[in-house]
Amino acid sequence: MPELPEVETTRRGLAPHVEGRRITGVALRRPDLRWPIPPEVARELPGQRVLGVRRRAKYLLLDTAPGSALLHLGMSGMLRVLPAKTPVAAHDHVDLALDSGRVLRFTDPRRFGCLLWQPAGETHELLAHLGPEPLSDAFDGDYLFALSRGRKAPVKTFLMDQAVVVGVGNIYAAESLFQAGIAPGRAAGSVSRERYRRLAAAVKAILAHAITRGGTTLRDFLSPDGAPGYFEQELFVYGREGEACKVCGRTIRDGRMGNRATAWCPGCQR
């Protein structure tokens, strides 16, 4: 599933082509994706100018005066800005026509993505209880330390909890814990304040770097210009189970934690 850097890469790619443009029409080629598409999308968007393209966690919001279109890419979703006459393919489910003569097209073969509606001045229930953004000032080691006291859950599970911090998915949690030298199975409440400061710094650095490199190259992810990300070649533990650690040479271990594949180095992480 595309993680925060992939979604942020998509946002940055879309914004110059979409912000300030007026939506002249909405084409919904099916009534639902993961969930039914609310009628407000087709009713409210035509004629509205896109005031901004925002990201909250792994969601994208297209802001207009009456409200925001709320999008999630799911497992295989992709947003592209294309000439209006571009032929429609089998999984091209939504087009937002723009006054530039182009369309914002949402393609989603597996239909795990979504297109929902958030009225102006309200917060959609999917966004209502999310933690801080990892690249914001609200997220730091002191915050993690305070929130983790008394928690017995593995620190990796804690870090991936969207109520703790948003957008740190499996790949980036594994890499951040490696950089901070923390074993993913260690109880969250047993990690010291100083180690959480290193972990928060690692999360920020790795996510920021991944964004500059276009996110992680996943099988289904393409940025709006069609170019894949390039961060995958720099991974230290994720997807390298059974291989030698690039730092200490010990074999990268693997297991499952919270129903997610987990990789770590027994030499570098404790």
LINDAHU-V451613 format. One line per field, one symbol per residue. ss: DSSP state (H for helix, E for strand, - for the rest). psi: psi as a letter, one per 40 degrees, with the letter a starting at -180 (. if undefined). burial: b if it has 24 or more other ideal C-beta (glycine too) atoms within 12 Angstrom, else e. A space follows every 10 residues. Layout:
ss = ???
psi = ???
burial = ???
//
This chain:
ss = ---HHHHHHH HHHHHHHH-- -EEEEEEE-- -E---E--HH HHHH----E- -EEEEE--EE EEE---EEEE EE----EEEE EEE------- -EEEEEEE-- -EEEEEEE-- ---EEEEEE- ---------- -EE------- HHHHHHHH-- ---EHHHHH- ----EE---H HHHHHHHHHH ------EHHH --HHHHHHHH HHHHHHHHHH HH-------- ---------- -HHH------ ---E------ EEEEEEE--E EEEEE-----
psi = hhaddddddd ddddddedhe ihheihhhei eibdiihidd dddddheihh dihihhbeii hhhideahhh iheadeihhi hiidehihid egdhhhhiee eiihhhhgde feaihahhih eihiddedfi aihdeieeha dddddddehe heiiddddde heediiegad ddddddddde fhhdehhdee hidddddddd dddddddddd ddeeahgide hiideehiie ddeeiddhef heihhedeei hhiiaihfei hhiiheddh.
burial = bbbbbbbbbb bbbbbebbbe bebeebbbee eebbeebbeb bbebbbebeb eebbbbbbbb bbbbebbbbb bbbbbbbbbb bbeeeeeeee ebbbbbbbee ebbbbbbbee bebbbbbbee eeebebbeeb bbbbbeeebb bebbbebbee eebbbbbbbb bbebbbbbbb bbbbbbbbbb bbbbbbebee bbeebbebbb bbbbebbebb bebbbbbbeb bbbbeeebbe bbebbbbbbb eeeebeeeee ebbeeebeee bbbbbeebbe
//
